[in-house]
């Protein structure tokens, strides 16, 4: 029933906007949320018809935007020195 034929690639499911839920620039993380927060996230996701991951990305990116990550060149310089 749930078996894949040999050589088949997994099918990617898109959201209603047609965006892929996973892109090469994403990583998977586990968050522990309170029951109430998880329920609110599910309701918001259903009402907006976007993934819970998209909502989490939106909220966390806005909250964390005050922090600047070092440029790639700076990171390579730190490794060398």
N, C-alpha and C positions, 0 to 999 in steps of 0.2 A: 504494500500500500504506500508506504512512505519511502520506498527505495528509488534511487536514481540509477538510470542506466549508465553503464561504464562509458566514460568519455564525455558525458553530459556536463555542461557547466551550470552552476546554480543560476536561477533566474532572478534578476534584480527587480524588486517591486518599487514603483515610483509613487510619490504622493500625488494628489489631485492636480497640482500645478505642473506635474511632469518632471519635477526635480528628483534626482536620485537621492535616496536617503543616506547613502554612504558614498563618499568621494575619496579619492586617494589622499586627501589632506585631512582626513578625520581619524580619530582614534576612539577606541571603545573604553569607557570608564564605568565604574560602578559607584552609584551614589546611594546612601541610605537616607531616605526621607521619612518624615512622620506620615502616619496614615492620612491625616487631613491634607497635607501638602500633596501627597501622591494622588488623592482623590480630586483635588482642585486642578492639578496638572492634567489629569485624564479628562475632566469636564472641559477645560480650556482647549485642549487638543481636539476634542470632538466638535466643539462649537466653531472653532476656527478652521477645522479640517486640515490641520497640519500635524506633523509628528510631534511627539513629546520631546524628542531630541532637538527638533527645530526651536521649540519654545525654550528649552533649557539653554541652548546656544545663544539665543536672543537675550535672555535675561542675564546669563553669566557674562557674556561679552560686554554688555552695557555696564554691569557692575565692576568688572575687572579692567575696563578701559583706562582707568587711572594709572595702571602699571605699564611701563614700557619695557619690552623685551630688548635685549642687546641685539644689534645687527649681526648678521652672519660673519662679517669680517671681524668684528670685535671678538666673537666666540673663537674664531680660528687663532687670533692673536693671543688670547688667554691660554689656549691649549699649548701653543708654541713656547710661551714664556713662563 
